[in-house]
C-alpha cells in the first residue's frame, strides 16, 4: 500500500508541475510583441479598439508614445519602393501610413499633384505590390497627422471638409462618412477609446463618434476655441489630452486640456503668450508631455510634464546648450525658432517614449534625449537641416527621424547608425512594420520606401 501511495503522490505532483508550466507559457505569450503560434501579438486586441498591428495609427498608439515593440532595421538597405503616380504626373502622400494586422500598408495618396485635393486609399502588401486601391477619390487631407485602423479592420481617415471616412480594409469599400458642422481646412488625426469610440477635433469642436458613424457627443472647451491645435492622445485610464487656444495671433493663450471619456474637462493648463504647441504624448504612468514654444520668454521652447491631476512635475528647456553634446551639438545654440515652420507641422510633433523611459524630443534641428526627471542625457544636431515630422522608436531605443534632407537611425546613446537619402525629402513619416521593416513616405515624394534586411 505504501508503494501505491507514493506513486499517486508522484503523479499528482507531476500533474501540478505540468499545469503550472502551461500557465506560465500562456502568460508569457500574451505579452506585447510576443509570438503566438507564429502570429505576433502587439498588445492591441479586440478590447483595446486598435488593430493588433505594429503601427495602427499616428504615433503608434493611443498614448502617442511613438514606440513599436519590434527591432527596427540596423542598416539602410532598400527592400523595395512602391510608386504612386509617375514622373509626368507627380504624386502626393496625405498623412502618415498605417499598418494592418496582416502587415498590409495603407496610404492615403494622390497619383498626381491635383488642385481638387482628392485622394485614393491604397493597400500595399508587405512585399511591395498593390493589393487594391479605392475606385473613387475622397476628400482631401491637409493635416500632418494620419489615419487609424481598428480591431475590426475599419480604417478611419479625416479630411479637410469636417468629415471622417470609414473604409473596409479588405477591399476599400466606403462604410460610412461622418459630417461635422463646419469646414475647418484641417482636422486632427483620429484616436480611439477601448470601446471603439473615435475621437477627432475639427473646427471648433471635439467629436466623439460611435463605431457605426453616429455622433456620440461633441463639445468645445469655450466659446473662443478656434480650430484644432493638436492630435489628441488618450491616457491609460481613458483621459483624453489635447491642445486648444483662446484668443488670436500673438496674444493667444494655448491650453493643454484633460478630458474624461464623456466630454467633461477635468483640468486645463494655460500657456500664456505662447507661439505654438506640439501634440501631447502620455506615459504608462499617466504623465502627459507637451512641447511648447513661448513668446513671453524670448521664444524659449520647453517640454512640460504634468501628472494625472494636472500638476506640473517639471519643465525643461529644449536648448541643447547644457547637454552632453554626444550628437555633435553646438554649445549655446538655441533650438527655439520654430517660426520658420508652418504651424501645422509643429502641431504634428510630439515627444516619443523609449523602452527604458527615455523621453525623445524633436526640436527644430536637434533630437534631445531626456531622463524621466527632465534632465538631458544627450542631443544630436542635424546640421543645416530640420525635423519635419513625428519620430519613431523601436524596442531597443533606436530612434528613426526624418528631416528636410535625410532619414536617420540614431542609437539609444545618441550616435548615428545610418542615414538614408530621399529626393525630394521633407516631412517624412517613419513607421515600423511587424518584421522590423521601416516604411517612409514624404508628402512631396510619390514613393513608399521599405528599408530593412
C-alpha positions as CSV (number, residue, x, y, z in Angstrom):
1,X,0.0,0.0,0.0
2,X,2.8,2.4,0.8
3,X,4.2,2.0,-2.7
4,X,0.8,2.8,-4.3
5,X,0.5,5.9,-2.1
6,X,3.9,7.2,-3.1
7,X,3.1,6.5,-6.8
8,X,-0.1,8.5,-6.5
9,X,1.7,11.4,-4.8
10,X,4.3,11.5,-7.6
11,X,1.5,11.5,-10.3
12,X,-0.2,14.4,-8.5
13,X,3.0,16.5,-8.2
14,X,4.0,15.9,-11.8
15,X,0.5,17.0,-13.0
16,X,0.6,20.1,-10.9
17,X,4.1,21.0,-12.4
18,X,2.8,20.5,-16.0
19,X,-0.2,22.6,-15.3
20,X,1.9,25.4,-13.8
21,X,4.3,25.2,-16.8
22,X,1.3,25.6,-19.2
23,X,0.0,28.5,-17.2
24,X,3.4,30.3,-17.3
25,X,3.7,29.7,-21.0
26,X,0.3,31.1,-21.6
27,X,1.1,34.2,-19.6
28,X,4.4,34.7,-21.4
29,X,2.9,34.6,-24.9
30,X,0.3,37.2,-24.0
31,X,3.0,39.9,-23.6
32,X,3.4,42.8,-26.1
33,X,5.4,41.7,-29.1
34,X,5.3,38.0,-28.2
35,X,4.9,35.2,-30.8
36,X,1.6,33.2,-30.6
37,X,1.9,30.3,-32.9
38,X,3.8,32.4,-35.5
39,X,1.5,35.4,-35.1
40,X,2.9,38.4,-33.3
41,X,0.8,39.9,-30.5
42,X,1.4,43.7,-30.3
43,X,-0.9,44.3,-27.3
44,X,-3.7,45.7,-29.4
45,X,-6.6,43.2,-29.1
46,X,-10.4,43.4,-29.6
47,X,-10.8,45.0,-26.2
48,X,-8.4,47.8,-27.0
49,X,-10.1,49.1,-30.1
50,X,-7.0,49.2,-32.2
51,X,-5.9,46.6,-34.7
52,X,-3.3,44.0,-33.5
53,X,-0.6,45.7,-35.5
54,X,2.9,47.1,-35.3
55,X,1.7,50.6,-36.3
56,X,-2.1,51.0,-36.4
57,X,-2.3,54.8,-36.0
58,X,-0.5,58.2,-35.8
59,X,2.4,58.0,-33.3
60,X,1.8,54.2,-33.0
61,X,-0.8,54.0,-30.1
62,X,-3.5,55.9,-28.3
63,X,-0.9,57.4,-25.9
64,X,1.2,58.6,-28.8
65,X,4.4,57.1,-27.4
66,X,5.8,56.6,-30.9
67,X,7.3,53.3,-29.8
68,X,6.8,50.0,-31.6
69,X,7.6,46.6,-29.9
70,X,9.8,45.5,-32.7
71,X,13.5,45.9,-33.6
72,X,14.0,48.2,-36.5
73,X,16.5,48.0,-39.4
74,X,20.1,48.1,-38.5
75,X,21.2,49.1,-42.0
76,X,19.8,51.3,-44.7
77,X,19.2,48.6,-47.2
78,X,16.3,49.3,-49.6
79,X,14.0,46.3,-49.8
80,X,11.6,47.8,-52.3
81,X,9.8,51.0,-53.3
82,X,6.2,51.4,-54.3
83,X,5.4,54.2,-56.7
84,X,2.2,56.2,-56.6
85,X,1.9,58.4,-59.7
86,X,4.7,59.0,-62.3
87,X,7.4,61.4,-63.4
88,X,4.8,63.1,-65.6
89,X,2.0,63.5,-63.1
90,X,3.9,63.6,-59.8
91,X,2.2,62.3,-56.7
92,X,1.3,63.4,-53.2
93,X,1.1,61.5,-49.9
94,X,-1.6,62.6,-47.4
95,X,-0.6,62.0,-43.9
96,X,1.4,59.0,-42.5
97,X,0.7,55.4,-43.5
98,X,-0.6,52.8,-41.1
99,X,-0.3,49.0,-40.9
100,X,-3.0,46.4,-40.6
101,X,-2.9,43.2,-38.6
102,X,-1.6,41.2,-41.6
103,X,1.2,43.7,-42.3
104,X,-0.6,45.5,-45.1
105,X,0.4,49.1,-45.5
106,X,-2.4,51.6,-46.1
107,X,-1.7,55.1,-47.6
108,X,-4.0,57.9,-48.5
109,X,-2.5,59.5,-51.6
110,X,-3.0,61.1,-55.0
111,X,-1.3,59.7,-58.1
112,X,-0.9,63.3,-59.4
113,X,-0.5,66.8,-57.9
114,X,-4.1,67.8,-58.2
115,X,-5.8,71.1,-57.5
116,X,-9.1,69.5,-56.3
117,X,-7.4,68.0,-53.2
118,X,-9.0,64.5,-53.6
119,X,-7.2,61.2,-52.8
120,X,-7.3,57.4,-53.3
121,X,-6.8,54.9,-50.4
122,X,-4.0,52.4,-51.4
123,X,-3.4,49.0,-49.8
124,X,0.1,47.7,-50.4
125,X,1.3,44.2,-49.4
126,X,4.4,43.7,-47.3
127,X,6.3,42.7,-50.4
128,X,5.6,46.0,-52.1
129,X,2.8,45.0,-54.5
130,X,-0.6,46.7,-54.8
131,X,-3.4,44.8,-53.2
132,X,-6.1,47.3,-54.1
133,X,-7.0,51.0,-54.3
134,X,-10.3,52.6,-54.0
135,X,-12.3,53.2,-57.2
136,X,-13.2,56.7,-56.2
137,X,-11.3,59.6,-54.8
138,X,-12.3,61.2,-51.5
139,X,-11.9,64.4,-49.6
140,X,-8.5,66.0,-49.3
141,X,-6.4,65.5,-46.2
142,X,-4.4,68.6,-45.3
143,X,-3.1,67.8,-41.8
144,X,0.1,66.2,-40.6
145,X,-1.4,63.5,-38.5
146,X,-2.6,60.3,-40.1
147,X,-5.3,57.6,-40.2
148,X,-6.2,54.7,-37.9
149,X,-7.2,51.1,-38.2
150,X,-9.3,49.4,-35.5
151,X,-9.6,45.8,-34.3
152,X,-12.5,45.1,-36.8
153,X,-10.3,46.2,-39.7
154,X,-12.1,49.6,-40.3
155,X,-9.8,52.4,-41.5
156,X,-10.7,55.9,-40.4
157,X,-9.4,58.9,-42.4
158,X,-10.2,62.6,-41.7
159,X,-10.4,65.2,-44.5
160,X,-10.4,68.9,-44.7
161,X,-14.1,69.2,-45.1
162,X,-15.1,68.4,-41.5
163,X,-15.6,64.8,-42.4
164,X,-14.4,61.4,-41.2
165,X,-14.4,58.4,-43.6
166,X,-14.6,54.8,-42.6
167,X,-13.3,52.2,-45.1
168,X,-13.3,48.4,-45.1
169,X,-9.6,47.4,-45.1
170,X,-10.4,44.2,-47.0
171,X,-11.4,45.9,-50.2
172,X,-11.5,49.7,-49.7
173,X,-15.3,49.9,-49.6
174,X,-16.6,53.1,-48.0
175,X,-18.7,52.0,-45.0
176,X,-19.8,55.5,-43.9
177,X,-19.0,59.2,-43.7
178,X,-19.3,61.4,-40.6
179,X,-20.0,65.0,-41.4
180,X,-19.3,67.7,-38.8
181,X,-20.7,71.2,-38.5
182,X,-18.2,73.5,-40.1
183,X,-15.3,73.2,-42.5
184,X,-12.0,73.9,-40.8
185,X,-9.4,73.3,-43.5
186,X,-7.7,70.8,-41.2
187,X,-8.7,68.0,-38.9
188,X,-6.7,66.2,-36.2
189,X,-5.6,62.6,-36.6
190,X,-8.3,60.4,-35.1
191,X,-7.8,58.4,-31.9
192,X,-9.8,55.6,-30.4
193,X,-11.1,54.5,-27.0
194,X,-11.1,51.0,-25.7
195,X,-14.8,50.7,-26.5
196,X,-14.2,51.7,-30.2
197,X,-15.3,55.3,-29.8
198,X,-13.5,57.5,-32.3
199,X,-12.2,60.9,-31.2
200,X,-11.5,63.7,-33.6
201,X,-11.0,67.5,-33.4
202,X,-12.2,69.6,-36.3
203,X,-13.3,73.3,-36.5
204,X,-14.2,74.5,-33.0
205,X,-15.5,71.1,-31.9
206,X,-14.2,67.9,-30.3
207,X,-16.2,65.0,-31.6
208,X,-16.8,61.5,-30.1
209,X,-18.1,59.2,-32.9
210,X,-19.6,55.7,-32.5
211,X,-18.1,52.8,-34.5
212,X,-21.2,53.0,-36.7
213,X,-20.6,56.6,-37.7
214,X,-23.2,58.2,-35.5
215,X,-22.4,61.1,-33.2
216,X,-21.9,60.1,-29.5
217,X,-21.2,63.6,-28.2
218,X,-19.5,66.8,-29.2
219,X,-18.1,69.7,-27.2
220,X,-15.9,72.8,-27.3
221,X,-13.9,73.9,-24.4
222,X,-15.0,77.5,-24.6
223,X,-16.6,80.0,-27.0
224,X,-13.3,81.3,-28.3
225,X,-11.9,77.9,-29.1
226,X,-10.8,78.3,-32.8
227,X,-9.8,75.3,-34.9
228,X,-7.8,72.3,-33.7
229,X,-4.3,72.7,-32.5
230,X,-3.1,69.1,-31.9
231,X,-3.7,65.4,-32.4
232,X,-5.5,64.2,-29.2
233,X,-3.8,61.5,-27.1
234,X,-5.6,59.0,-24.8
235,X,-4.1,58.0,-21.4
236,X,-4.1,54.6,-19.8
237,X,-7.1,55.5,-17.8
238,X,-9.1,56.8,-20.8
239,X,-8.4,60.5,-20.1
240,X,-8.1,62.5,-23.4
241,X,-5.4,65.1,-23.7
242,X,-5.4,67.8,-26.4
243,X,-4.4,71.4,-27.1
244,X,-6.6,74.4,-28.0
245,X,-6.2,78.1,-27.9
246,X,-8.1,81.2,-26.7
247,X,-7.6,84.4,-28.4
248,X,-5.8,85.0,-31.7
249,X,-2.4,85.6,-33.2
250,X,0.4,86.6,-30.8
251,X,-2.0,87.4,-28.0
252,X,-3.3,83.9,-28.0
253,X,-3.2,81.6,-24.9
254,X,-2.6,77.9,-25.6
255,X,-4.2,75.3,-23.3
256,X,-3.5,71.7,-22.5
257,X,-6.9,70.1,-21.7
258,X,-7.5,66.8,-19.9
259,X,-11.0,65.5,-20.6
260,X,-12.9,62.4,-19.4
261,X,-14.4,59.9,-21.9
262,X,-17.8,61.7,-21.6
263,X,-16.5,65.1,-22.8
264,X,-16.1,66.8,-19.4
265,X,-13.0,68.8,-18.8
266,X,-11.0,67.5,-15.9
267,X,-8.3,70.2,-15.9
268,X,-6.9,72.9,-18.1
269,X,-3.3,74.2,-18.1
270,X,-2.8,77.7,-19.7
271,X,0.4,78.7,-21.5
272,X,0.0,82.4,-21.8
273,X,1.6,84.2,-24.7
274,X,2.5,81.0,-26.5
275,X,3.6,81.0,-30.1
276,X,2.7,77.3,-30.8
277,X,2.5,73.9,-29.3
278,X,3.0,70.3,-30.4
279,X,0.8,67.3,-29.8
280,X,0.8,65.6,-26.4
281,X,2.2,62.2,-25.5
282,X,1.3,60.2,-22.4
283,X,3.5,57.8,-20.4
284,X,2.4,54.5,-18.9
285,X,2.0,56.2,-15.5
286,X,-0.3,58.8,-17.0
287,X,2.3,61.6,-17.2
288,X,1.4,64.0,-20.1
289,X,4.3,65.5,-22.1
290,X,4.0,68.6,-24.3
291,X,6.4,70.8,-26.3
292,X,5.6,74.5,-26.0
293,X,7.1,77.4,-27.9
294,X,6.8,80.6,-25.7
295,X,6.6,84.2,-26.9
296,X,6.7,85.7,-23.4
297,X,10.2,84.2,-22.7
298,X,12.0,85.4,-25.8
299,X,11.0,82.4,-27.9
300,X,12.3,79.8,-25.4
301,X,10.9,76.4,-26.1
302,X,10.1,74.0,-23.2
303,X,8.9,70.4,-22.8
304,X,6.4,70.2,-19.9
305,X,5.5,67.1,-17.8
306,X,2.1,67.0,-16.0
307,X,0.8,64.3,-13.7
308,X,-2.7,62.9,-14.0
309,X,-4.1,65.7,-11.8
310,X,-2.6,68.4,-13.9
311,X,0.2,69.3,-11.6
312,X,3.4,70.3,-13.2
313,X,6.1,67.7,-12.5
314,X,8.9,69.5,-14.3
315,X,9.7,71.6,-17.3
316,X,12.9,71.6,-19.3
317,X,14.2,74.0,-22.0
318,X,14.9,72.2,-25.3
319,X,18.0,74.2,-25.9
320,X,20.9,71.7,-26.2
321,X,23.4,74.0,-24.6
322,X,23.6,72.0,-21.3
323,X,23.5,68.6,-22.9
324,X,26.4,66.2,-23.3
325,X,26.9,67.0,-27.0
326,X,27.5,63.4,-27.9
327,X,25.5,64.1,-31.0
328,X,27.7,66.9,-32.1
329,X,25.5,69.8,-30.9
330,X,26.8,73.4,-30.7
331,X,27.0,74.8,-27.2
332,X,24.8,77.8,-26.7
333,X,22.8,77.3,-29.9
334,X,19.1,77.5,-29.3
335,X,16.6,75.2,-31.0
336,X,13.8,77.5,-30.3
337,X,13.0,79.3,-33.5
338,X,10.1,77.3,-34.9
339,X,8.7,80.4,-36.6
340,X,10.2,79.3,-40.0
341,X,8.0,76.2,-39.9
342,X,4.3,76.2,-40.7
343,X,2.2,75.9,-37.6
344,X,0.6,72.6,-38.7
345,X,4.0,70.9,-39.0
346,X,4.7,71.8,-35.4
347,X,1.3,70.6,-34.3
348,X,2.1,67.1,-35.5
349,X,5.3,66.9,-33.4
350,X,5.2,65.1,-30.1
351,X,7.7,63.6,-27.7
352,X,8.4,59.9,-28.1
353,X,9.0,57.5,-25.3
354,X,11.7,54.9,-25.3
355,X,11.5,51.4,-23.7
356,X,13.8,52.4,-20.8
357,X,11.7,55.5,-20.0
358,X,13.9,58.0,-22.0
359,X,11.9,60.9,-23.5
360,X,12.9,61.8,-27.0
361,X,12.1,65.4,-28.0
362,X,12.2,66.6,-31.6
363,X,13.1,70.2,-31.9
364,X,14.0,72.4,-34.9
365,X,17.4,71.0,-35.6
366,X,18.1,68.7,-32.7
367,X,16.9,65.4,-31.2
368,X,17.1,65.6,-27.4
369,X,17.1,62.6,-25.1
370,X,15.8,63.3,-21.6
371,X,15.8,61.3,-18.4
372,X,12.4,60.7,-16.7
373,X,13.1,63.8,-14.5
374,X,13.6,66.1,-17.4
375,X,17.4,66.3,-17.4
376,X,19.2,66.0,-20.7
377,X,21.2,62.8,-21.5
378,X,22.4,63.7,-24.9
379,X,21.5,65.6,-28.1
380,X,22.1,65.2,-31.8
381,X,22.3,68.1,-34.1
382,X,21.1,67.9,-37.7
383,X,23.4,70.4,-39.4
384,X,21.6,72.7,-41.8
385,X,18.6,70.5,-41.5
386,X,15.2,70.3,-39.7
387,X,13.0,67.7,-38.2
388,X,9.7,68.0,-40.0
389,X,7.5,65.1,-38.8
390,X,6.9,62.7,-35.9
391,X,9.7,60.3,-34.9
392,X,9.6,56.5,-34.3
393,X,11.3,54.4,-31.7
394,X,12.0,50.7,-31.7
395,X,12.2,48.2,-28.8
396,X,15.9,48.8,-28.4
397,X,15.6,52.6,-28.2
398,X,16.8,53.3,-31.7
399,X,15.1,56.5,-33.0
400,X,14.1,56.9,-36.6
401,X,14.0,60.5,-37.7
402,X,13.0,62.2,-41.0
403,X,14.5,65.6,-41.7
404,X,14.3,68.0,-44.6
405,X,17.1,66.2,-46.5
406,X,17.7,62.8,-44.9
407,X,16.4,60.0,-42.8
408,X,18.4,58.8,-39.8
409,X,18.6,55.9,-37.4
410,X,20.1,57.1,-34.1
411,X,21.0,54.7,-31.4
412,X,19.9,55.0,-27.8
413,X,23.2,56.6,-26.9
414,X,22.9,59.3,-29.5
415,X,25.2,58.0,-32.2
416,X,24.1,57.6,-35.9
417,X,23.7,54.1,-37.1
418,X,22.9,55.1,-40.7
419,X,21.4,57.7,-43.0
420,X,19.1,57.3,-45.9
421,X,18.7,60.0,-48.6
422,X,15.3,60.6,-50.3
423,X,14.9,63.2,-53.0
424,X,12.8,65.2,-52.7
425,X,12.7,64.9,-48.9
426,X,11.0,66.8,-46.1
427,X,8.1,66.0,-43.8
428,X,8.8,62.3,-43.8
429,X,6.7,59.8,-41.9
430,X,8.7,56.8,-40.5
431,X,6.7,53.8,-39.2
432,X,7.8,50.3,-38.3
433,X,6.4,47.0,-39.7
434,X,5.9,43.7,-37.8
435,X,9.2,42.3,-39.1
436,X,11.1,45.5,-38.3
437,X,10.9,47.0,-41.8
438,X,11.0,50.8,-41.7
439,X,8.5,52.4,-44.0
440,X,8.9,56.0,-45.0
441,X,6.7,58.3,-47.1
442,X,7.0,62.0,-47.8
443,X,4.2,64.3,-49.0
444,X,6.0,65.7,-52.0
445,X,7.5,62.3,-52.9
446,X,5.4,59.7,-54.7
447,X,7.1,56.6,-53.3
448,X,6.7,54.4,-50.3
449,X,10.2,53.2,-49.2
450,X,10.7,49.9,-47.4
451,X,14.1,49.8,-45.5
452,X,15.3,46.6,-43.9
453,X,17.2,43.4,-44.3
